[in-house]
């Protein structure tokens, strides 16, 4: 029997944020879904600049792509932003990467943010892993986080 894992704790941390929908992530050993947890520092940009850009890029992604979940949380001190992306499969995640690299927000993104960590939960394809590596994304691929096991 497949063991389903509920990662409610991830979204519980983000309940206070209007940009994140509170929901349960269910991933089993045969799931193609991926969850990205991306930590960013804000490079001393103003709170207004960070909020405006983060909201703008979120609207752009939601209007042009098809993530299952895409949202962010800005820390109270405005020094960190946590992105949560949930993709249906590796192909959707790779398409997002291509759209991001070739899109209008790429340069501005790295003016506003510095990548602190990039964690991928789930079962990415080797093609996605190669894509990430070839494009300079250092991704920590995990099957567990915070005591929750994603695959059995």
CORHU-V143841 format. One line per field, one symbol per residue. ss: DSSP state (a for helix, b for strand, c for the rest). phi: phi as a letter, one per 40 degrees, with the letter a starting at -180 (. if undefined). burial: # if it has 9 or more other C-alpha atoms within 8 Angstrom, else .. Layout:
BEGIN
ss: ???
phi: ???
burial: ???
END
This chain:
BEGIN
ss: ccccbbcaaaaacccccccccccccbbccccccbbbbbbbbcccccaaaaaaaaaaaaaaaaaaccccbbbbbbcccccbbbbbbbbccaaaaaaaaaaaaacccaaaaaaacbbbbbbbbbcccaaaaaaaaacccccbbbcbbccbbccc
phi: .cccbbbdddcccbdcbccbccaccbbbcbcccbbbbbbbbcfgccdccccccccccccccccbbbccaaaabbcccgcbbbcbbbbcacccccccdccccccccdccdcccbbccabbbbhbcccccdcdcccbgccbccbbbafgcccbb
burial: ...#####..#..##....##.....###..############......##..#..##..##....#.######...#############.###.#...#.....#.....####.########...##.###.....#..###...####.
END
